[in-house]
Amino acid sequence: MLFSYKPIEYPQVIENFHVYVHYFFVNLFVDEPVDIVSLIHPDFNEMYNSHYGVIRNKLRSIHQQYLALDNVQKTLVQDAFNYNQQIENICNKVINPIQYTVLEENFAKDLKKFFDESWTLLSSKSGNPTVKDKCGNIYEHYCGLFVGGRQNFTVCPVCGLEELLGEYDACNDPDDEEQEKAREAYDHYFPKKLYPFISVDFTNLLPICHHCNSTYKHDYDTAYNGANRQACFYPFSLQEINDIRIKIDSPVIIDELKNSTDWSIVLETASGIDEEINSWDNIFRIKNRYVKKIKAKERIWKDQLVRKVRIKNETTTWEEFKNNLYGDIEILNQTCAIIQKAYYDYFFENLLPSYIEENE
């Protein structure tokens, strides 16, 4: 992951739903009351009583089924609740998340239905008056992430290849109903299909571009590469920009990369985050995508570089020339800039001498 989201410092209204759900389970685990009424947060009553299908009936069933579990299964449910919401610790491999599959089958089914439908309820573009009144909507949270230039990037933080719909695309006119629909999809970083208790947890939710979310990630289990546990980038890390260098690696000098398979992308770091880089590549197919995009953009970049080399002022040193060119590459705010820089590196290290010679 190239960049991390700067989290919203103050609670958003939409996070109320997570608070209500948290209240329900914490009190269920502590007291195991027979009467479900005591498990419903006072501010949640209206939603609970007006949404029989999505909320009331499912919570009642979850309550009854939990009470019927044996102590071993109850402990598993409690561990899943306590572990799965520690997103940063899961990313860092401090703890392992617990999947639906290890919970009692019928209880797991009801739990999954509740969280899946709760997310649908919260993220619905049309919205529901009762839900909006108590929890706002996902659009407000989205704008909370971007308004006021909160993020220092405008491209997808996962790939850097696509532009995100940000403050001026989606949030500058909150009264515009059409604009309210203009936002990126939220990715469940650890899939809601696999893990309970994280569907409406906004430390597990981040906007990313359509290709990263829908084309590549899908329901990939971020915590595992096959059977192997893997560390991964925490999307809300205090490290806003990760120390990653994209390098074009080839055993021979290739004048036109698009016509060759004898080269590859290498992801380098000096920060001891190799495992996170590997999982980033595994999940989002980063190196493969970068190769394809470089092949698509190479001719444009090369023509621009060659043209500038040929008109370079004689009084400008090559170091100054290169610094000026690199200064025009906006990695945070220009699509494909991260791989454009990699191509510039390749050009200057391998191809420039022949063009200098040609010019002399």
Protein Blocks (a to p, Z undefined) as FASTA:
>chain_A
ZZdcdddfbdcfklmmmmmmmmmmmmmmmnopablklmpcfklmmmmmmmmmlmmmmmmm
mmmmmmmpcfklmmmmmmmmmmmmmmmlmmnomaccddfklpcfklmmmmmmmmmmmmmm
mmpmnbpfklmmmnopfklmmmmmmgghlaacfbdfklopaccddfklmmmpmklmklmm
mccddddfbafklpghilmccklgccddfklmmmmnmmacfkbghjaccddddfkbfblb
acdddddddfbdcfblmlpckbccddddfeopmmmmmmmmmmnommmmmmmmmmmmmmmm
mmmmmmmmmmocfklcfklmmmmmmmmpcfklpghklmmmmmmmmmmmmmmmmmmmmmZZ
